[in-house]
Amino acid sequence: MRLFAPLIGRRARLRWLHLIVGGALLMPYFLVGTVLVSMAGGGAGLFSSVPAQLAAFACALPMVAVSGFFPLVRPLSVAAARALCGVPPALLADGPARTRQARVRTTAWFTLHLGLGGIVSGITLALTPFALAVAGLPFSAALRESWLAAGSGVLVEPWALALAPFAGLAMLVAMALVAAGAGELLARRVPVLLGPTPEDRLAAAERRAADLAVRNRLARELHDSVGHALSAVTLQAGAARRVLDRDPEFVRRALTAIEETTRRTVGELDAVVGLLRRDEEPGSGDPGDEGTAYGPGLDALDGLLAHCGVPVAYEREGDPGDLRVVVPVVSREAYRIVQEGLSNVLRHGGGSTPTARLLIAVRERELEIVMENPPGDRPAVVRPGGGRGLRGIEERAALLGGRSEAGPYDGTDGSTWRLAVRLPLTAHGEER
């Protein structure tokens, strides 16, 4: 049985079916070709004339080639080839043919598929009953009489009748060989003609890079939001535990701050998770779009400072919350930078209750963020595994075309730790 697998095995049968489908798709073009040949030859004896049928077949192929240029031909051809040709799906392209090279390759495949499919279908339809009739001559008097009536008396000679079953079987094997060869040819041409072009590979790489960028941005949002909330809650809970018996009013304020912080963080988590779910839905928008509001901006800064767990002396120059001046993407990134800066103060600020000074100034062309706090000898709050901290701030600033600096700074009040970030008021070429 293994000996005949290349001819009648499952893969061979599927490829044969693929060719039959190609022959069926060829029929409308062939019928148009027969009309053209009939008009040219006066319509006499078209279906009984082999040259006329070959001429109709030749007229059909150019029409098939023209049809192959339509973009949707490629996804339909790829779907059929994946199901029936036994080619690894990764070798085939997805989506309509958009570029010139992809369309040329698709029309070459479409013409080859329908051309070979028409030939194999014709052989299958014509040769199968003929071969069976020849093989059955020794066993059917009616068949022999019909052959005699048709003028083929030589086939009813004793020696011909003895060879007829073998001749019929040989014709069927030859037909299977032709079909298997045509199917193998198509399978070898599939990756070349329906595989991704260099433009397809570049577009796929760009999509993967865009998806990775979106995931990285959402990861930063989750890290900064959750990290800050955990640091603030841990600090407030620790301080409340230490004065639980002595200062109930302080404990009440701490619990209120914890409640507000967790409520705000849950809302931000819902927004980010909603973007992830929307990104998985067909036809959804891109979460990486600058116009998508995936987080709070500087207009929500007062609420952050009120419940961040750190006493903050906040100064501002201009109106950072005015979206007509500070574009939304800059406003949102600035909010996250301030949030991460506060988290660093909570983790590394000096004293049992660290303090900070925050300045946000709207300059002519840039937004300046300065945060200062007394340095501590050890972290006030330790997060297992650490965090991205200053590195995340640098990445956010760099993505907007800005810059950041952090380190010890000798100011008027002595040595402090200073974080300074400058962001352009327009991002990625946006105009105010």
C-alpha positions in Angstrom: 0.0 0.0 0.0 2.9 2.3 0.8 4.1 1.8 -2.8 0.9 3.4 -4.2 0.7 6.2 -1.5 2.2 8.8 -3.8 -0.6 8.1 -6.3 -3.6 7.4 -4.2 -2.6 8.4 -0.6 -4.4 11.1 1.3 -2.1 13.9 0.2 -2.3 12.8 -3.4 -6.1 12.7 -3.2 -6.3 16.2 -1.7 -4.0 17.6 -4.3 -6.1 15.9 -7.0 -9.1 17.5 -5.5 -7.3 20.9 -5.6 -6.7 20.4 -9.3 -10.4 19.5 -9.8 -11.3 22.7 -8.0 -9.0 24.6 -10.4 -10.7 23.0 -13.4 -14.1 24.0 -12.0 -12.9 27.6 -11.7 -11.7 27.5 -15.2 -15.0 26.5 -16.7 -16.5 30.1 -16.9 -13.4 31.3 -18.7 -13.4 28.2 -21.0 -17.1 28.8 -21.9 -16.2 32.4 -22.9 -13.3 31.1 -24.9 -15.7 28.7 -26.7 -17.9 31.6 -27.6 -15.0 33.5 -29.1 -13.7 30.5 -31.0 -17.3 29.7 -32.2 -17.7 33.3 -33.5 -14.4 33.1 -35.3 -15.1 29.6 -36.8 -18.7 30.0 -37.6 -19.9 27.8 -34.7 -19.4 24.5 -36.5 -18.4 21.3 -34.7 -16.9 23.1 -31.7 -17.3 20.4 -29.1 -16.4 17.6 -31.5 -13.2 19.3 -32.6 -10.1 18.9 -30.4 -8.3 21.8 -32.0 -11.3 24.1 -31.4 -11.4 23.0 -27.7 -7.6 23.6 -27.4 -8.1 27.1 -28.9 -10.9 27.8 -26.4 -8.5 26.7 -23.6 -5.8 29.0 -25.0 -8.3 31.9 -25.0 -9.3 31.2 -21.4 -5.8 31.5 -19.9 -5.3 35.2 -20.6 -8.6 36.0 -19.0 -7.6 33.9 -16.0 -4.3 35.9 -15.8 -6.2 39.2 -15.7 -8.5 38.0 -12.9 -5.5 37.0 -10.8 -4.6 40.7 -10.4 -7.6 41.3 -8.1 -6.3 41.6 -4.4 -8.7 39.0 -3.0 -7.5 36.2 -5.3 -4.5 35.6 -3.1 -6.3 35.0 0.2 -8.7 32.6 -1.5 -5.9 30.8 -3.2 -3.9 30.6 0.0 -6.9 29.2 1.9 -7.3 26.4 -0.7 -3.6 25.7 -0.9 -3.3 25.4 2.9 -6.2 22.9 3.1 -5.3 20.8 0.0 -1.7 21.1 -1.0 0.0 19.9 2.2 2.3 22.9 2.5 3.2 24.3 5.9 1.0 27.3 6.6 4.0 29.4 7.7 5.3 29.4 4.2 2.2 31.2 2.8 1.3 34.9 2.9 -1.7 36.3 4.6 -4.0 39.0 3.4 -4.8 40.4 -0.1 -2.0 41.1 -2.6 -1.2 44.8 -2.2 2.1 45.3 -4.0 2.8 44.9 -7.7 5.2 42.0 -7.0 2.6 40.1 -4.9 0.0 40.6 -7.6 2.3 39.3 -10.4 3.1 36.2 -8.3 -0.6 35.7 -7.5 -1.7 35.9 -11.1 1.1 33.4 -12.1 -0.2 31.0 -9.5 -3.8 31.5 -10.4 -3.1 30.8 -14.1 -0.9 27.8 -13.3 -3.5 26.3 -10.9 -6.5 26.8 -13.3 -4.5 25.7 -16.3 -3.2 22.5 -14.8 -6.6 22.0 -13.1 -8.4 22.2 -16.5 -6.0 19.7 -18.0 -6.2 17.2 -15.1 -10.0 17.6 -14.9 -10.4 17.0 -18.6 -8.3 13.9 -18.4 -10.1 12.7 -15.3 -13.5 13.2 -16.9 -12.6 11.7 -20.3 -10.1 9.0 -19.4 -11.8 7.4 -16.4 -14.9 6.0 -18.2 -12.8 5.1 -21.2 -10.3 3.1 -19.2 -13.1 1.4 -17.3 -14.8 0.5 -20.5 -11.6 -0.9 -22.0 -10.9 -2.9 -18.8 -14.5 -4.4 -18.9 -14.5 -5.5 -22.5 -13.6 -9.2 -21.7 -16.5 -9.4 -19.2 -19.3 -7.6 -21.0 -20.9 -8.7 -24.3 -22.8 -5.4 -24.5 -19.6 -3.4 -24.4 -18.1 -5.6 -27.1 -21.1 -5.0 -29.3 -21.0 -1.3 -28.8 -17.3 -1.2 -29.8 -18.1 -3.2 -32.9 -20.9 -0.8 -33.8 -18.5 2.1 -33.4 -16.1 0.5 -35.9 -13.4 -0.6 -33.3 -13.4 -4.3 -34.1 -9.7 -4.7 -33.4 -10.5 -4.3 -29.7 -12.6 -7.4 -29.7 -10.0 -9.7 -31.1 -8.9 -12.5 -28.7 -5.5 -11.1 -28.1 -6.9 -7.5 -27.5 -9.5 -8.8 -25.1 -6.7 -10.6 -23.1 -4.7 -7.3 -22.8 -7.7 -5.0 -22.3 -7.9 -5.2 -18.4 -4.2 -4.4 -18.2 -4.5 -1.6 -20.7 -7.4 -0.1 -18.8 -5.5 -0.4 -15.5 -2.4 1.2 -17.2 -4.5 4.2 -18.3 -5.8 4.7 -14.8 -2.3 4.5 -13.4 -1.0 6.9 -16.0 -3.9 9.3 -15.1 -2.9 9.1 -11.4 0.7 9.7 -12.3 -0.2 12.9 -14.3 -2.4 14.1 -11.4 0.3 13.4 -8.8 2.9 15.1 -10.9 0.7 18.2 -11.4 -0.1 18.2 -7.7 3.5 18.0 -6.8 4.4 20.8 -9.2 1.7 23.0 -7.6 2.9 22.2 -4.1 6.5 23.2 -5.0 5.3 26.4 -6.5 3.1 27.4 -3.7 5.8 28.9 -1.4 7.3 30.8 -4.3 4.1 32.3 -5.8 1.9 32.5 -2.7 4.6 33.0 -0.1 5.3 36.4 1.4 7.2 38.9 -0.7 9.9 41.1 0.7 7.3 43.8 1.1 5.1 41.4 3.0 7.9 40.4 5.3 8.7 44.1 5.9 5.1 44.9 6.7 4.9 41.9 9.1 8.0 43.1 10.8 6.6 46.6 11.2 3.4 45.2 12.6 5.3 43.1 15.1 7.4 46.1 16.1 4.3 48.2 16.5 2.6 45.5 18.6 5.8 45.2 20.8 5.9 49.0 21.2 2.2 49.0 22.3 2.8 46.2 24.8 5.9 48.0 26.2 3.9 51.2 26.6 1.1 49.4 28.4 3.6 47.6 30.6 5.0 51.0 31.6 1.6 52.2 32.4 0.9 49.2 34.6 4.3 49.3 36.3 4.1 53.0 37.2 0.5 53.0 38.3 0.6 49.8 40.4 4.2 50.4 41.6 3.3 53.9 42.9 0.1 52.7 44.5 1.9 49.8 46.3 4.6 52.1 47.6 2.1 54.8 48.8 -0.2 52.2 50.4 2.8 50.4 52.1 4.1 53.7 53.5 0.6 54.8 54.8 -0.2 51.4 56.3 3.2 51.3 58.1 2.9 54.8 59.5 -0.7 54.1 60.6 0.4 50.9 62.4 3.1 52.7 64.3 0.7 55.4 65.7 -2.4 53.3 65.9 -2.8 53.7 69.7 -1.5 57.3 69.9 -3.1 59.2 67.0 -6.4 57.8 65.7 -6.9 60.9 63.6 -3.7 60.2 61.7 -4.7 56.6 61.1 -8.1 57.8 59.8 -6.3 60.1 57.3 -3.9 57.3 56.3 -6.8 54.9 55.6 -8.5 57.6 53.6 -5.4 58.1 51.5 -5.1 54.3 51.0 -8.7 54.1 49.9 -8.3 57.0 47.4 -5.0 55.6 46.0 -6.4 52.1 45.5 -9.6 53.4 43.9 -7.7 55.6 41.5 -5.3 52.7 40.7 -8.2 50.3 40.0 -9.7 52.8 37.6 -6.4 53.1 35.8 -6.1 49.3 35.6 -9.5 49.0 34.2 -8.6 51.5 31.5 -5.4 49.6 30.5 -7.1 46.2 30.5 -9.9 47.7 28.4 -7.3 48.8 25.9 -5.8 45.3 25.8 -9.2 43.7 25.2 -10.1 46.2 22.5 -6.8 45.5 20.8 -7.8 41.8 20.5 -11.1 42.6 18.8 -11.2 42.8 14.9 -11.3 46.3 13.6 -10.4 47.9 16.9 -8.3 51.0 17.2 -4.6 50.9 18.0 -3.9 51.5 21.6 -0.6 52.9 20.6 -2.3 55.8 18.8 -1.3 59.1 20.3 -4.8 60.2 20.3 -6.0 57.4 22.5 -6.6 58.4 26.1 -5.0 55.4 28.0 -4.2 57.2 31.2 -4.6 60.4 33.3 -2.8 63.7 32.4 -1.5 66.7 34.3 -5.1 67.9 34.9 -5.4 65.0 37.4 -2.1 65.8 39.2 -3.8 67.5 42.2 -5.6 64.2 43.1 -2.3 62.3 42.8 -0.4 64.7 45.1 -3.2 64.8 47.7 -3.1 61.0 48.3 0.5 60.0 47.3 1.7 59.5 50.9 4.4 62.2 50.5 4.0 65.8 51.6 4.7 67.7 48.4 5.5 71.4 48.0 4.0 71.9 44.5 4.8 74.9 42.4 3.8 75.5 38.8 4.5 78.1 36.1 1.9 78.4 33.4 -1.0 76.0 33.2 0.3 72.4 32.7 -3.3 71.1 32.5 -4.2 73.1 29.5 -4.3 70.6 26.6 -4.2 73.5 24.1 -0.7 74.2 25.3 0.5 70.7 26.4 -0.6 68.1 23.9 -2.3 65.0 25.5 0.5 62.5 24.9 3.0 64.9 26.7 0.5 65.5 29.5 0.0 61.8 30.1 3.7 61.0 30.0 4.4 63.9 32.3 1.8 62.6 34.8 3.5 59.1 34.8 7.0 60.7 35.2 5.7 62.6 38.3 4.1 59.4 39.6 7.3 57.4 39.2 9.3 60.3 40.8 7.0 60.2 43.8 7.5 56.4 44.0 11.2 56.9 44.1 10.8 59.4 46.9 8.7 56.8 48.9 11.3 54.1 48.3 14.5 56.2 48.9 13.5 59.4 50.6 15.1 60.3 53.9 13.3 60.4 57.2 10.4 58.3 58.4 8.0 60.5 56.4 9.9 61.7 53.2 9.1 65.1 51.7 9.4 66.5 48.2 9.4 69.7 46.2 7.8 69.6 42.8 8.0 72.3 40.1 6.2 72.0 36.7 6.9 74.9 34.4 5.4 75.5 30.9 8.2 77.1 28.9 8.1 78.5 25.4 8.9 75.1 23.7 9.2 72.6 26.5 7.6 71.4 29.7 10.0 71.2 32.6 9.5 68.9 35.6 11.8 69.2 38.6 11.4 67.1 41.7 13.7 67.4 44.8 13.8 65.5 48.0 16.4 64.9 50.8 18.3 61.7 50.1 17.9 58.8 52.4 20.5 56.2 53.5 18.1 53.3 53.0 14.8 52.8 51.2 11.7 53.8 53.1 9.7 51.2 51.2 11.3 48.1 49.6 9.5 46.5 46.6 10.6 42.8 46.0 12.4 42.6 42.6 12.9 46.4 42.5 11.5 48.5 39.7 12.4 50.3 36.6 12.4 53.7 38.3 14.8 56.2 36.6 15.2 54.0 33.6 11.5 54.1 32.9 11.6 57.9 33.2 14.5 58.1 30.8 12.6 55.9 28.3 9.4 58.0 28.5 11.4 61.2 28.0 13.4 59.8 25.1 10.3 58.5 23.3 8.9 62.1 23.2 12.3 63.6 22.2 13.0 65.0 25.6 15.8 64.3 28.2 16.1 63.6 31.9 18.7 64.0 34.6 18.8 62.6 38.1 21.4 62.7 40.9 22.7 64.5 43.9 22.3 68.3 43.7 23.7 71.0 46.0 20.9 73.6 46.2 20.3 76.5 48.6 19.1 74.2 51.3 22.0 71.8 51.2 22.4 68.5 49.5 19.3 67.1 47.8 18.4 64.4 45.3 17.1 66.0 42.1 15.1 64.7 39.2 14.9 67.1 36.2 13.0 66.2 33.0 12.4 68.4 30.0 9.8 67.4 27.4 8.9 69.1 24.2 5.4 70.6 24.2 4.8 68.9 20.8 5.4 65.2 20.3 6.3 63.3 17.0 6.0 66.4 14.9 2.5 67.5 16.3 1.7 71.2 15.9 0.1 73.2 18.6 
